[in-house]
């Protein structure tokens, strides 16, 4: 099912839901990017091919934002999104659909950002997003994010006819790149570049700014202001795309 812009009032609610799903943005104040999801259960985690790199990346421009990703980088599927995994950088613990245990370095932070953000989307279902929000999201806006995700899940599951507790379906988006904006051993700010279907069906590239904090044991997501990613997600121009690095093993 595709969520298109129907009325101005509906658009406001859907922006919140879609931003939580990483693939939302308001383009020129008028166009909302649609997230398409299936009504079946989430697909099991399986190894798959690496997503294609962004077209024509300027690696020299993005070098300062690199993370020296591990040579053993592989790919798994979580709610339809191919996410990077590594024995070296994490996640080391993946029981019950969760993902924990990331290396305390740049590469570990990049992988943690991807895994945590995907697992706080409504599509994965409360068995995954509730413990992830409870144990891997920190900051004063963490309670607000829990409320936003729960509300989005209830709305989407009712529209999809899914029983409470079940995953809603698939996130049709693809990771295209990453860029570290700042890094210390305590906190990291980075951007993820993702591609998702737009309202017209054409692919749209968006950038999401994410903040992480080291808890002493693992990386945790610092909840966005107000508990939504509305202000963190922006449309990515060709110039923006050129600053991202692809998820390349050993890169």
N, C-alpha and C positions, 0 to 999 in steps of 0.2 A: 504494500500500500504506500502511495506517495502523498506526503503532506504538502499541499500547495497553498499559496496565499489566497484566501477566500474573502475574508473581511478584515478590517483593521483591528477589531477586537480580538479575533482569533489569532492574528499575526503576533500580537504581544505575548500571548501564552506560548505559542509555538516557538518563538525565539528562545524562550527560557529552556524549553525541552531540547531543542536542537543544539543549543550552545553546550549543554551538559554532555551531549553526544559528540562533541568535538567538531562536528561538521556544519555548525550553524554560523551564519554571518548575515548581517544586514548590509546589502550592497547598495550604495548610493541612496540609503535611507528608504528604499522601496522594495527591493527584491530579497526574498528569504530563500536560502538554500534548503532544499528538501532532503530529509533523511529517509531512505527507503528501507523498510524492514519486512521480513517474512513473518508469518504467523506460526511457523513450526518451531520446534525446540532448537536451542543453540547447538551448532555443530560441535562435535568433539574436537579436542585439541589434536592436531595432526601436523607433521612436518610438511612444509610446502615451500615452493620456490620464493626467492626474495623478490619483493615488489620492485618494479623498474625505478631507476633513479629519476629525479626531476630532469626535464629536458634541458640540455645545455648548461649544467651547473658550472659556475665559476669557482673551482676548488681553491684557487688562490685567494679569492675574496672571502671564502668561507673558512680558510685554514685556522683562523683565530678561534673559530667556534667549534673546532673538532674535538673528538674525544678519544682517538686511538681505539676504535672498537676492536674487540677480541678477534683472534683468528678463527676461533671455533664458533663464530656466529651462525646461528641456524634460525629457522622460522617455524612458528606454530600458529594455530588458528584459535582466536578467542572471539566468539560472537560474530564471526565473519571477517574479523580484522587479522591480517597476518602481522604477528608481533615478533620482534627479535628475541632470541634466547641464547644463553651461553653458559656452559659449565663454569667458566672463569668469572664472568661478570654478573650472572644471575638471570632469572631467579633460581635459587637453590631449593626452595620449598614451594611445591605446587599442589599440595593436597586440597581436595574439595573445590577445585577451580580457582583457588587463591594463588597469589604470587608474592613470595617474600624472600629475603636474603639476597641483597644486591651488594656488589662490591663498593667499598668506600672510596670511589674515585670517579672520574668523569664518565667513563663508560658505564659504570654501575648506575650513575645518576640518570643517564639518558634512557637506559633500559627500564629503570624504576618508573620514570615519568610515563613511558608508554603503557606499561602494565597496569599501573595504578589508575590512570585516567580511563583506560578502556573498562576497567572493572568497577568504576563508579557510574557507569551508564545504566539506565533503566533496563536496557535489553538483556543484560546478563542475569537479571532476576535477583530477588532479595537474598537468596542463599549465598550469593557472591558479593553484591554491592553493600549489604549491611555490615558484614565483618570487615570488609575493606574500608568502608567509611569510618567504622569504629576504631580500628587499630592502625590504619595507614594514612589517615588524614588528620592534620593538626592545625592549630591556629584558632583565633577567636571566631572565625566564620565557619568553622567545621559543623556546628549544629545547624546552621542555616543551609549548608550544602546537603546535609542529611535530609532535611525537610524537602528541599527542592527535588532531590532524586526520588524520594518516596512519592511525592505528588505526581511527578512525571511518570513514574511507573504505573501508578493507579490509573492515570488518564489513558496512557498508551495501551495497557492491558485490556481495559474496558472496550476501547475502540477496536482492538484486535481480537476480542473474545477469548482471552487467555485467562485461565484460572489463577487466582492469587498464589504466588510462590513459584510459578513457572517462569522461565526466561521468555521474553517476548518474541525474539526473532533475531534477525541478522542486521548488523551495521554494514551498509554498503559503502565503505570508505577504505582508502588505501594510504598507508604511510609512504610519504615521498622523500622526507628528509628531516634533518634536525640542525639546530644551531645553538650553541651555548653562548648566552649573553654575558654571564658572570659566573665564576666558580670560586668557592672557598670550601674548606673542609666542613663548614657548618651549614652553608646554604648555597643553592644553585638556582639560577634563572636560565631557562632555555625556551626555545620555540620549536614546535613540531609542525611540519608541513604535511597536510593531508589533502587528499583528493576525494570529492564526494559528488554525487549527482546533484545538479542544480534543479530549480523548479521546472525548467524546460527539458530536463533530461540530460543536458550537456554537462560535462564534468567541470567542476569549479575547484580551484586550489585555495585553501585557507591556511592561515598561520595561527597557532594557538600558543600564547605565552603561559608558561607553567613555572611555578616556584616549588622547590623542594627544600626540606630541612632534614639534617642528620639528627636522629634521635639518640644517638649513642650506640644503637644496635643496627639501624637500617635507615634507608631513605624513606621519608614520608612526604606526601603531598601537602603543601601549605594551602589551605582552602582559599579560593578566590574571594575577593571582596563581595560581601552580600550573599555569598553562597552560590553564585552563578558565574559562568564563564562569559557572560554577555560582553564584558569589556575586554576580555582576553582574546577573543576570536575576531580576526580581520581577514578580509579578502587579500590574497597575495598577488601582487603585480609581478610582471616578468622580472623586474629589478629585484624584488624581494626573493623570488624563487632562486635567483642566481647566488644568493648568499647562503643557501642551505647546502649541507653535505648529505650525500646518500648514505643509507645504512649498508656500508660495505665492510665485509670481514677484513680485519687488519687495517682498516682505513681510518 
